[in-house]
Amino acid sequence: MIRAGTTFAATVVTLAVFAWSSSFAFAQDRTVLGTHGDWVAVESPTSNGKICYVISGPQSSDPKNVRRDDVYFMVTHRPSSKVKNEVMTVIGYPFKKNEDAIAEIGGTKFSMFTNGDSAWVELPATEQKIVAAMRKGSKMVVRGTSWRGTKTTDQYSLKGITAALKQIDDACN
């Protein structure tokens, strides 16, 4: 699991380079555009045109005694599909079926539907609200429940998110 510490940026860069490897197996050359605070901006060519995304891992996770795969949060642009600011998280274990995850920023809660170990936002308008809140906020908390019933809380720093989003806005417009 990605954790805060001296290797945080290096871990996030490594994760960014390999994120979505199964979904975008055909992507050959990912380019790290930059590291901004706790967020990394990445550009990746695909057979449908390039995609750009920002990615970060949590600064802290609870409970600490639960074994999980990589945990991260992403915002993606896919210009060829006219998708901008697609929000998703991977939580490192399968979510409980039919139970949403919750992302909270500055006291505002956003519901995210789950499938497997990932969660997304249903409406593009809500994604825009989340990204706007991320730009204004200092931290984001993502809560979810595993298929076994374990309640998990991941806290993300939003330091650098505005600069990272600007970088992918410029690269994938």
PyMOL commands that set and color helices and strands:
alter all, ss='L'
color gray80, all
select helices_A, chain A and resi 8-18+79-81+124-136+161-171
alter helices_A, ss='H'
color red, helices_A
select strands_A, chain A and resi 31-36+39-44+51-56+60-62+72-78+83-90+101-105+108-115+118-120+139-145+151-157
alter strands_A, ss='S'
color yellow, strands_A
deselect
rebuild
show_as cartoon
